[in-house]
Amino acid sequence: MPKERWFSPGTPLGWRKEWPSEKRRRVALRHRKGDVLATARALQALSNVTKDKRTKILARSDAKYFYDKYRRKRR
């Protein structure tokens, strides 16, 4: 396994799959300084690179939530 990482996640999300959805989303948004689109992109990236099935499902659903929130805000 190579030592270098091909994915650089940037700032940590502070996101834990064990938490309820409200807490996961609140913490992730706070770690991205309230930027809804950046939070959605970070969660989508997490769901794309993880090999854990539960993390993939939860991160994708949280990313969808933030993408929907961003789209509603733009109208």
PDB file of N, CA, C and O in Angstrom, chain B, residues numbered from 101:
ATOM      1  N   MET B 101       0.840  -1.176   0.000  1.00  0.00           N
ATOM      2  CA  MET B 101       0.000   0.000   0.000  1.00  0.00           C
ATOM      3  C   MET B 101       0.889   1.244   0.000  1.00  0.00           C
ATOM      4  O   MET B 101       1.817   1.338   0.804  1.00  0.00           O
ATOM      5  N   PRO B 102       0.621   2.188  -0.881  1.00  0.00           N
ATOM      6  CA  PRO B 102       1.470   3.378  -0.969  1.00  0.00           C
ATOM      7  C   PRO B 102       1.313   4.267   0.261  1.00  0.00           C
ATOM      8  O   PRO B 102       0.249   4.323   0.877  1.00  0.00           O
ATOM      9  N   LYS B 103       2.377   4.945   0.596  1.00  0.00           N
ATOM     10  CA  LYS B 103       2.376   5.836   1.756  1.00  0.00           C
ATOM     11  C   LYS B 103       1.676   7.154   1.457  1.00  0.00           C
ATOM     12  O   LYS B 103       1.085   7.752   2.356  1.00  0.00           O
ATOM     13  N   GLU B 104       1.732   7.618   0.212  1.00  0.00           N
ATOM     14  CA  GLU B 104       1.116   8.904  -0.105  1.00  0.00           C
ATOM     15  C   GLU B 104      -0.396   8.757  -0.253  1.00  0.00           C
ATOM     16  O   GLU B 104      -0.898   7.705  -0.647  1.00  0.00           O
ATOM     17  N   ARG B 105      -1.097   9.817   0.066  1.00  0.00           N
ATOM     18  CA  ARG B 105      -2.547   9.804  -0.024  1.00  0.00           C
ATOM     19  C   ARG B 105      -2.959  10.459  -1.336  1.00  0.00           C
ATOM     20  O   ARG B 105      -2.433  11.510  -1.701  1.00  0.00           O
ATOM     21  N   TRP B 106      -3.880   9.852  -2.029  1.00  0.00           N
ATOM     22  CA  TRP B 106      -4.335  10.425  -3.291  1.00  0.00           C
ATOM     23  C   TRP B 106      -5.539  11.323  -3.074  1.00  0.00           C
ATOM     24  O   TRP B 106      -5.970  12.019  -3.993  1.00  0.00           O
ATOM     25  N   PHE B 107      -6.083  11.314  -1.869  1.00  0.00           N
ATOM     26  CA  PHE B 107      -7.227  12.149  -1.551  1.00  0.00           C
ATOM     27  C   PHE B 107      -6.881  13.012  -0.355  1.00  0.00           C
ATOM     28  O   PHE B 107      -6.516  12.495   0.701  1.00  0.00           O
ATOM     29  N   SER B 108      -6.991  14.302  -0.508  1.00  0.00           N
ATOM     30  CA  SER B 108      -6.731  15.217   0.590  1.00  0.00           C
ATOM     31  C   SER B 108      -8.053  15.826   1.038  1.00  0.00           C
ATOM     32  O   SER B 108      -8.595  16.679   0.334  1.00  0.00           O
ATOM     33  N   PRO B 109      -8.588  15.420   2.180  1.00  0.00           N
ATOM     34  CA  PRO B 109      -9.909  15.867   2.596  1.00  0.00           C
ATOM     35  C   PRO B 109      -9.980  17.315   3.053  1.00  0.00           C
ATOM     36  O   PRO B 109     -11.073  17.857   3.215  1.00  0.00           O
ATOM     37  N   GLY B 110      -8.841  17.947   3.262  1.00  0.00           N
ATOM     38  CA  GLY B 110      -8.875  19.322   3.752  1.00  0.00           C
ATOM     39  C   GLY B 110      -9.127  19.336   5.250  1.00  0.00           C
ATOM     40  O   GLY B 110      -8.589  18.512   5.989  1.00  0.00           O
ATOM     41  N   THR B 111      -9.943  20.272   5.687  1.00  0.00           N
ATOM     42  CA  THR B 111     -10.260  20.405   7.104  1.00  0.00           C
ATOM     43  C   THR B 111     -11.120  19.230   7.560  1.00  0.00           C
ATOM     44  O   THR B 111     -12.034  18.827   6.840  1.00  0.00           O
ATOM     45  N   PRO B 112     -10.851  18.680   8.723  1.00  0.00           N
ATOM     46  CA  PRO B 112     -11.679  17.574   9.211  1.00  0.00           C
ATOM     47  C   PRO B 112     -13.145  17.996   9.394  1.00  0.00           C
ATOM     48  O   PRO B 112     -13.435  19.144   9.732  1.00  0.00           O
ATOM     49  N   LEU B 113     -14.037  17.069   9.171  1.00  0.00           N
ATOM     50  CA  LEU B 113     -15.470  17.350   9.305  1.00  0.00           C
ATOM     51  C   LEU B 113     -15.959  17.246  10.737  1.00  0.00           C
ATOM     52  O   LEU B 113     -16.954  17.879  11.091  1.00  0.00           O
ATOM     53  N   GLY B 114     -15.292  16.470  11.560  1.00  0.00           N
ATOM     54  CA  GLY B 114     -15.777  16.236  12.912  1.00  0.00           C
ATOM     55  C   GLY B 114     -17.000  15.347  12.909  1.00  0.00           C
ATOM     56  O   GLY B 114     -17.741  15.307  13.891  1.00  0.00           O
ATOM     57  N   TRP B 115     -17.216  14.650  11.844  1.00  0.00           N
ATOM     58  CA  TRP B 115     -18.408  13.844  11.571  1.00  0.00           C
ATOM     59  C   TRP B 115     -18.204  12.430  12.081  1.00  0.00           C
ATOM     60  O   TRP B 115     -17.155  11.832  11.844  1.00  0.00           O
ATOM     61  N   ARG B 116     -19.206  11.882  12.787  1.00  0.00           N
ATOM     62  CA  ARG B 116     -19.137  10.510  13.294  1.00  0.00           C
ATOM     63  C   ARG B 116     -20.402   9.770  12.905  1.00  0.00           C
ATOM     64  O   ARG B 116     -21.504  10.279  13.107  1.00  0.00           O
ATOM     65  N   LYS B 117     -20.261   8.598  12.359  1.00  0.00           N
ATOM     66  CA  LYS B 117     -21.419   7.838  11.903  1.00  0.00           C
ATOM     67  C   LYS B 117     -22.296   7.342  13.044  1.00  0.00           C
ATOM     68  O   LYS B 117     -23.454   6.990  12.820  1.00  0.00           O
ATOM     69  N   GLU B 118     -21.768   7.306  14.259  1.00  0.00           N
ATOM     70  CA  GLU B 118     -22.534   6.826  15.407  1.00  0.00           C
ATOM     71  C   GLU B 118     -23.548   7.859  15.896  1.00  0.00           C
ATOM     72  O   GLU B 118     -24.492   7.506  16.603  1.00  0.00           O
ATOM     73  N   TRP B 119     -23.367   9.121  15.533  1.00  0.00           N
ATOM     74  CA  TRP B 119     -24.237  10.200  16.010  1.00  0.00           C
ATOM     75  C   TRP B 119     -25.550  10.222  15.237  1.00  0.00           C
ATOM     76  O   TRP B 119     -25.615   9.723  14.114  1.00  0.00           O
ATOM     77  N   PRO B 120     -26.606  10.799  15.835  1.00  0.00           N
ATOM     78  CA  PRO B 120     -27.861  10.990  15.096  1.00  0.00           C
ATOM     79  C   PRO B 120     -27.652  12.028  13.976  1.00  0.00           C
ATOM     80  O   PRO B 120     -26.720  12.831  14.030  1.00  0.00           O
ATOM     81  N   SER B 121     -28.511  11.999  12.987  1.00  0.00           N
ATOM     82  CA  SER B 121     -28.331  12.850  11.804  1.00  0.00           C
ATOM     83  C   SER B 121     -28.285  14.337  12.148  1.00  0.00           C
ATOM     84  O   SER B 121     -27.503  15.070  11.543  1.00  0.00           O
ATOM     85  N   GLU B 122     -29.085  14.803  13.086  1.00  0.00           N
ATOM     86  CA  GLU B 122     -29.090  16.226  13.434  1.00  0.00           C
ATOM     87  C   GLU B 122     -27.722  16.672  13.951  1.00  0.00           C
ATOM     88  O   GLU B 122     -27.225  17.736  13.582  1.00  0.00           O
ATOM     89  N   LYS B 123     -27.127  15.855  14.801  1.00  0.00           N
ATOM     90  CA  LYS B 123     -25.818  16.208  15.359  1.00  0.00           C
ATOM     91  C   LYS B 123     -24.726  16.121  14.299  1.00  0.00           C
ATOM     92  O   LYS B 123     -23.861  16.995  14.229  1.00  0.00           O
ATOM     93  N   ARG B 124     -24.757  15.070  13.470  1.00  0.00           N
ATOM     94  CA  ARG B 124     -23.753  14.940  12.398  1.00  0.00           C
ATOM     95  C   ARG B 124     -23.773  16.160  11.502  1.00  0.00           C
ATOM     96  O   ARG B 124     -22.726  16.719  11.177  1.00  0.00           O
ATOM     97  N   ARG B 125     -24.962  16.572  11.104  1.00  0.00           N
ATOM     98  CA  ARG B 125     -25.092  17.706  10.176  1.00  0.00           C
ATOM     99  C   ARG B 125     -24.691  19.020  10.832  1.00  0.00           C
ATOM    100  O   ARG B 125     -24.038  19.851  10.203  1.00  0.00           O
ATOM    101  N   ARG B 126     -25.072  19.214  12.083  1.00  0.00           N
ATOM    102  CA  ARG B 126     -24.739  20.442  12.802  1.00  0.00           C
ATOM    103  C   ARG B 126     -23.221  20.569  12.949  1.00  0.00           C
ATOM    104  O   ARG B 126     -22.656  21.636  12.710  1.00  0.00           O
ATOM    105  N   VAL B 127     -22.575  19.485  13.340  1.00  0.00           N
ATOM    106  CA  VAL B 127     -21.117  19.513  13.547  1.00  0.00           C
ATOM    107  C   VAL B 127     -20.386  19.705  12.219  1.00  0.00           C
ATOM    108  O   VAL B 127     -19.436  20.485  12.143  1.00  0.00           O
ATOM    109  N   ALA B 128     -20.816  19.008  11.183  1.00  0.00           N
ATOM    110  CA  ALA B 128     -20.163  19.140   9.875  1.00  0.00           C
ATOM    111  C   ALA B 128     -20.290  20.568   9.348  1.00  0.00           C
ATOM    112  O   ALA B 128     -19.328  21.117   8.810  1.00  0.00           O
ATOM    113  N   LEU B 129     -21.462  21.167   9.497  1.00  0.00           N
ATOM    114  CA  LEU B 129     -21.679  22.539   9.021  1.00  0.00           C
ATOM    115  C   LEU B 129     -20.824  23.523   9.818  1.00  0.00           C
ATOM    116  O   LEU B 129     -20.270  24.468   9.256  1.00  0.00           O
ATOM    117  N   ARG B 130     -20.722  23.302  11.110  1.00  0.00           N
ATOM    118  CA  ARG B 130     -19.899  24.186  11.946  1.00  0.00           C
ATOM    119  C   ARG B 130     -18.427  24.097  11.548  1.00  0.00           C
ATOM    120  O   ARG B 130     -17.727  25.109  11.554  1.00  0.00           O
ATOM    121  N   HIS B 131     -17.949  22.897  11.202  1.00  0.00           N
ATOM    122  CA  HIS B 131     -16.547  22.727  10.813  1.00  0.00           C
ATOM    123  C   HIS B 131     -16.253  23.341   9.453  1.00  0.00           C
ATOM    124  O   HIS B 131     -15.091  23.579   9.125  1.00  0.00           O
ATOM    125  N   ARG B 132     -17.275  23.598   8.661  1.00  0.00           N
ATOM    126  CA  ARG B 132     -17.105  24.282   7.371  1.00  0.00           C
ATOM    127  C   ARG B 132     -17.550  25.731   7.465  1.00  0.00           C
ATOM    128  O   ARG B 132     -17.827  26.368   6.449  1.00  0.00           O
ATOM    129  N   LYS B 133     -17.618  26.252   8.683  1.00  0.00           N
ATOM    130  CA  LYS B 133     -17.924  27.663   8.968  1.00  0.00           C
ATOM    131  C   LYS B 133     -19.242  28.119   8.351  1.00  0.00           C
ATOM    132  O   LYS B 133     -19.355  29.253   7.884  1.00  0.00           O
ATOM    133  N   GLY B 134     -20.230  27.240   8.350  1.00  0.00           N
ATOM    134  CA  GLY B 134     -21.564  27.599   7.885  1.00  0.00           C
ATOM    135  C   GLY B 134     -21.761  27.560   6.384  1.00  0.00           C
ATOM    136  O   GLY B 134     -22.839  27.908   5.902  1.00  0.00           O
ATOM    137  N   ASP B 135     -20.758  27.148   5.632  1.00  0.00           N
ATOM    138  CA  ASP B 135     -20.869  27.076   4.175  1.00  0.00           C
ATOM    139  C   ASP B 135     -21.563  25.763   3.790  1.00  0.00           C
ATOM    140  O   ASP B 135     -20.973  24.686   3.871  1.00  0.00           O
ATOM    141  N   VAL B 136     -22.820  25.877   3.373  1.00  0.00           N
ATOM    142  CA  VAL B 136     -23.642  24.702   3.082  1.00  0.00           C
ATOM    143  C   VAL B 136     -23.083  23.915   1.897  1.00  0.00           C
ATOM    144  O   VAL B 136     -23.018  22.686   1.943  1.00  0.00           O
ATOM    145  N   LEU B 137     -22.682  24.614   0.842  1.00  0.00           N
ATOM    146  CA  LEU B 137     -22.167  23.934  -0.343  1.00  0.00           C
ATOM    147  C   LEU B 137     -20.836  23.223  -0.066  1.00  0.00           C
ATOM    148  O   LEU B 137     -20.624  22.103  -0.530  1.00  0.00           O
ATOM    149  N   ALA B 138     -19.948  23.869   0.683  1.00  0.00           N
ATOM    150  CA  ALA B 138     -18.672  23.235   1.028  1.00  0.00           C
ATOM    151  C   ALA B 138     -18.894  21.994   1.892  1.00  0.00           C
ATOM    152  O   ALA B 138     -18.188  20.997   1.744  1.00  0.00           O
ATOM    153  N   THR B 139     -19.869  22.057   2.787  1.00  0.00           N
ATOM    154  CA  THR B 139     -20.192  20.905   3.626  1.00  0.00           C
ATOM    155  C   THR B 139     -20.714  19.756   2.775  1.00  0.00           C
ATOM    156  O   THR B 139     -20.317  18.606   2.965  1.00  0.00           O
ATOM    157  N   ALA B 140     -21.602  20.068   1.840  1.00  0.00           N
ATOM    158  CA  ALA B 140     -22.146  19.041   0.955  1.00  0.00           C
ATOM    159  C   ALA B 140     -21.044  18.387   0.137  1.00  0.00           C
ATOM    160  O   ALA B 140     -21.021  17.166  -0.016  1.00  0.00           O
ATOM    161  N   ARG B 141     -20.143  19.187  -0.384  1.00  0.00           N
ATOM    162  CA  ARG B 141     -19.043  18.648  -1.201  1.00  0.00           C
ATOM    163  C   ARG B 141     -18.105  17.779  -0.378  1.00  0.00           C
ATOM    164  O   ARG B 141     -17.643  16.742  -0.853  1.00  0.00           O
ATOM    165  N   ALA B 142     -17.819  18.192   0.851  1.00  0.00           N
ATOM    166  CA  ALA B 142     -16.929  17.408   1.711  1.00  0.00           C
ATOM    167  C   ALA B 142     -17.564  16.064   2.062  1.00  0.00           C
ATOM    168  O   ALA B 142     -16.883  15.039   2.069  1.00  0.00           O
ATOM    169  N   LEU B 143     -18.859  16.065   2.352  1.00  0.00           N
ATOM    170  CA  LEU B 143     -19.547  14.815   2.672  1.00  0.00           C
ATOM    171  C   LEU B 143     -19.650  13.908   1.451  1.00  0.00           C
ATOM    172  O   LEU B 143     -19.546  12.688   1.571  1.00  0.00           O
ATOM    173  N   GLN B 144     -19.853  14.502   0.278  1.00  0.00           N
ATOM    174  CA  GLN B 144     -19.896  13.710  -0.954  1.00  0.00           C
ATOM    175  C   GLN B 144     -18.535  13.071  -1.207  1.00  0.00           C
ATOM    176  O   GLN B 144     -18.452  11.909  -1.605  1.00  0.00           O
ATOM    177  N   ALA B 145     -17.476  13.830  -0.976  1.00  0.00           N
ATOM    178  CA  ALA B 145     -16.129  13.288  -1.147  1.00  0.00           C
ATOM    179  C   ALA B 145     -15.885  12.137  -0.174  1.00  0.00           C
ATOM    180  O   ALA B 145     -15.302  11.116  -0.538  1.00  0.00           O
ATOM    181  N   LEU B 146     -16.334  12.313   1.060  1.00  0.00           N
ATOM    182  CA  LEU B 146     -16.196  11.243   2.049  1.00  0.00           C
ATOM    183  C   LEU B 146     -16.935   9.988   1.598  1.00  0.00           C
ATOM    184  O   LEU B 146     -16.404   8.883   1.706  1.00  0.00           O
ATOM    185  N   SER B 147     -18.148  10.149   1.098  1.00  0.00           N
ATOM    186  CA  SER B 147     -18.918   8.980   0.665  1.00  0.00           C
ATOM    187  C   SER B 147     -18.291   8.316  -0.559  1.00  0.00           C
ATOM    188  O   SER B 147     -18.459   7.113  -0.761  1.00  0.00           O
ATOM    189  N   ASN B 148     -17.583   9.072  -1.363  1.00  0.00           N
ATOM    190  CA  ASN B 148     -16.950   8.513  -2.556  1.00  0.00           C
ATOM    191  C   ASN B 148     -15.689   7.709  -2.243  1.00  0.00           C
ATOM    192  O   ASN B 148     -15.377   6.756  -2.957  1.00  0.00           O
ATOM    193  N   VAL B 149     -14.968   8.073  -1.198  1.00  0.00           N
ATOM    194  CA  VAL B 149     -13.685   7.419  -0.946  1.00  0.00           C
ATOM    195  C   VAL B 149     -13.724   6.351   0.143  1.00  0.00           C
ATOM    196  O   VAL B 149     -12.790   5.557   0.257  1.00  0.00           O
ATOM    197  N   THR B 150     -14.780   6.319   0.939  1.00  0.00           N
ATOM    198  CA  THR B 150     -14.818   5.355   2.036  1.00  0.00           C
ATOM    199  C   THR B 150     -15.122   3.951   1.534  1.00  0.00           C
ATOM    200  O   THR B 150     -15.772   3.769   0.505  1.00  0.00           O
ATOM    201  N   LYS B 151     -14.646   2.974   2.271  1.00  0.00           N
ATOM    202  CA  LYS B 151     -14.951   1.581   1.943  1.00  0.00           C
ATOM    203  C   LYS B 151     -15.970   1.005   2.909  1.00  0.00           C
ATOM    204  O   LYS B 151     -16.444  -0.116   2.723  1.00  0.00           O
ATOM    205  N   ASP B 152     -16.311   1.777   3.953  1.00  0.00           N
ATOM    206  CA  ASP B 152     -17.285   1.350   4.941  1.00  0.00           C
ATOM    207  C   ASP B 152     -18.694   1.637   4.413  1.00  0.00           C
ATOM    208  O   ASP B 152     -19.020   2.781   4.098  1.00  0.00           O
ATOM    209  N   LYS B 153     -19.513   0.611   4.320  1.00  0.00           N
ATOM    210  CA  LYS B 153     -20.849   0.718   3.733  1.00  0.00           C
ATOM    211  C   LYS B 153     -21.738   1.718   4.488  1.00  0.00           C
ATOM    212  O   LYS B 153     -22.412   2.548   3.878  1.00  0.00           O
ATOM    213  N   ARG B 154     -21.727   1.623   5.819  1.00  0.00           N
ATOM    214  CA  ARG B 154     -22.578   2.513   6.613  1.00  0.00           C
ATOM    215  C   ARG B 154     -22.147   3.972   6.482  1.00  0.00           C
ATOM    216  O   ARG B 154     -22.991   4.862   6.378  1.00  0.00           O
ATOM    217  N   THR B 155     -20.843   4.216   6.486  1.00  0.00           N
ATOM    218  CA  THR B 155     -20.332   5.575   6.303  1.00  0.00           C
ATOM    219  C   THR B 155     -20.740   6.106   4.937  1.00  0.00           C
ATOM    220  O   THR B 155     -21.157   7.258   4.819  1.00  0.00           O
ATOM    221  N   LYS B 156     -20.626   5.284   3.912  1.00  0.00           N
ATOM    222  CA  LYS B 156     -21.005   5.701   2.564  1.00  0.00           C
ATOM    223  C   LYS B 156     -22.462   6.127   2.503  1.00  0.00           C
ATOM    224  O   LYS B 156     -22.781   7.171   1.933  1.00  0.00           O
ATOM    225  N   ILE B 157     -23.351   5.325   3.088  1.00  0.00           N
ATOM    226  CA  ILE B 157     -24.785   5.620   3.056  1.00  0.00           C
ATOM    227  C   ILE B 157     -25.105   6.894   3.838  1.00  0.00           C
ATOM    228  O   ILE B 157     -25.832   7.761   3.352  1.00  0.00           O
ATOM    229  N   LEU B 158     -24.561   7.003   5.050  1.00  0.00           N
ATOM    230  CA  LEU B 158     -24.865   8.162   5.890  1.00  0.00           C
ATOM    231  C   LEU B 158     -24.268   9.450   5.325  1.00  0.00           C
ATOM    232  O   LEU B 158     -24.930  10.488   5.330  1.00  0.00           O
ATOM    233  N   ALA B 159     -23.043   9.398   4.845  1.00  0.00           N
ATOM    234  CA  ALA B 159     -22.402  10.590   4.285  1.00  0.00           C
ATOM    235  C   ALA B 159     -23.133  11.037   3.022  1.00  0.00           C
ATOM    236  O   ALA B 159     -23.310  12.234   2.797  1.00  0.00           O
ATOM    237  N   ARG B 160     -23.552  10.089   2.208  1.00  0.00           N
ATOM    238  CA  ARG B 160     -24.296  10.442   0.995  1.00  0.00           C
ATOM    239  C   ARG B 160     -25.643  11.080   1.339  1.00  0.00           C
ATOM    240  O   ARG B 160     -26.054  12.043   0.692  1.00  0.00           O
ATOM    241  N   SER B 161     -26.329  10.549   2.349  1.00  0.00           N
ATOM    242  CA  SER B 161     -27.621  11.132   2.719  1.00  0.00           C
ATOM    243  C   SER B 161     -27.434  12.531   3.314  1.00  0.00           C
ATOM    244  O   SER B 161     -28.245  13.420   3.059  1.00  0.00           O
ATOM    245  N   ASP B 162     -26.382  12.733   4.098  1.00  0.00           N
ATOM    246  CA  ASP B 162     -26.112  14.065   4.645  1.00  0.00           C
ATOM    247  C   ASP B 162     -25.715  15.036   3.527  1.00  0.00           C
ATOM    248  O   ASP B 162     -26.123  16.198   3.544  1.00  0.00           O
ATOM    249  N   ALA B 163     -24.937  14.576   2.576  1.00  0.00           N
ATOM    250  CA  ALA B 163     -24.561  15.431   1.440  1.00  0.00           C
ATOM    251  C   ALA B 163     -25.800  15.829   0.648  1.00  0.00           C
ATOM    252  O   ALA B 163     -25.933  16.985   0.247  1.00  0.00           O
ATOM    253  N   LYS B 164     -26.703  14.888   0.421  1.00  0.00           N
ATOM    254  CA  LYS B 164     -27.943  15.191  -0.294  1.00  0.00           C
ATOM    255  C   LYS B 164     -28.756  16.230   0.462  1.00  0.00           C
ATOM    256  O   LYS B 164     -29.332  17.133  -0.146  1.00  0.00           O
ATOM    257  N   TYR B 165     -28.807  16.107   1.783  1.00  0.00           N
ATOM    258  CA  TYR B 165     -29.522  17.076   2.611  1.00  0.00           C
ATOM    259  C   TYR B 165     -28.952  18.482   2.399  1.00  0.00           C
ATOM    260  O   TYR B 165     -29.710  19.436   2.221  1.00  0.00           O
ATOM    261  N   PHE B 166     -27.628  18.614   2.416  1.00  0.00           N
ATOM    262  CA  PHE B 166     -27.010  19.924   2.254  1.00  0.00           C
ATOM    263  C   PHE B 166     -27.129  20.450   0.825  1.00  0.00           C
ATOM    264  O   PHE B 166     -27.279  21.656   0.630  1.00  0.00           O
ATOM    265  N   TYR B 167     -27.066  19.573  -0.179  1.00  0.00           N
ATOM    266  CA  TYR B 167     -27.281  20.019  -1.551  1.00  0.00           C
ATOM    267  C   TYR B 167     -28.714  20.538  -1.722  1.00  0.00           C
ATOM    268  O   TYR B 167     -28.928  21.570  -2.358  1.00  0.00           O
ATOM    269  N   ASP B 168     -29.680  19.833  -1.161  1.00  0.00           N
ATOM    270  CA  ASP B 168     -31.071  20.280  -1.238  1.00  0.00           C
ATOM    271  C   ASP B 168     -31.266  21.611  -0.516  1.00  0.00           C
ATOM    272  O   ASP B 168     -31.975  22.491  -1.003  1.00  0.00           O
ATOM    273  N   LYS B 169     -30.641  21.750   0.634  1.00  0.00           N
ATOM    274  CA  LYS B 169     -30.722  22.990   1.400  1.00  0.00           C
ATOM    275  C   LYS B 169     -30.111  24.151   0.607  1.00  0.00           C
ATOM    276  O   LYS B 169     -30.648  25.258   0.603  1.00  0.00           O
ATOM    277  N   TYR B 170     -28.998  23.890  -0.054  1.00  0.00           N
ATOM    278  CA  TYR B 170     -28.340  24.922  -0.873  1.00  0.00           C
ATOM    279  C   TYR B 170     -29.235  25.327  -2.047  1.00  0.00           C
ATOM    280  O   TYR B 170     -29.365  26.513  -2.351  1.00  0.00           O
ATOM    281  N   ARG B 171     -29.847  24.348  -2.700  1.00  0.00           N
ATOM    282  CA  ARG B 171     -30.727  24.656  -3.832  1.00  0.00           C
ATOM    283  C   ARG B 171     -31.953  25.463  -3.396  1.00  0.00           C
ATOM    284  O   ARG B 171     -32.359  26.392  -4.093  1.00  0.00           O
ATOM    285  N   ARG B 172     -32.542  25.115  -2.252  1.00  0.00           N
ATOM    286  CA  ARG B 172     -33.695  25.852  -1.744  1.00  0.00           C
ATOM    287  C   ARG B 172     -33.312  27.283  -1.384  1.00  0.00           C
ATOM    288  O   ARG B 172     -34.104  28.205  -1.580  1.00  0.00           O
ATOM    289  N   LYS B 173     -32.113  27.473  -0.862  1.00  0.00           N
ATOM    290  CA  LYS B 173     -31.644  28.815  -0.473  1.00  0.00           C
ATOM    291  C   LYS B 173     -31.436  29.701  -1.696  1.00  0.00           C
ATOM    292  O   LYS B 173     -31.640  30.913  -1.625  1.00  0.00           O
ATOM    293  N   ARG B 174     -31.034  29.111  -2.806  1.00  0.00           N
ATOM    294  CA  ARG B 174     -30.748  29.892  -4.024  1.00  0.00           C
ATOM    295  C   ARG B 174     -32.004  30.384  -4.717  1.00  0.00           C
ATOM    296  O   ARG B 174     -31.933  31.321  -5.512  1.00  0.00           O
ATOM    297  N   ARG B 175     -33.154  29.783  -4.441  1.00  0.00           N
ATOM    298  CA  ARG B 175     -34.397  30.211  -5.120  1.00  0.00           C
ATOM    299  C   ARG B 175     -34.900  31.522  -4.639  1.00  0.00           C
ATOM    300  O   ARG B 175     -35.928  32.002  -5.118  1.00  0.00           O
TER     301      ARG B 175
END
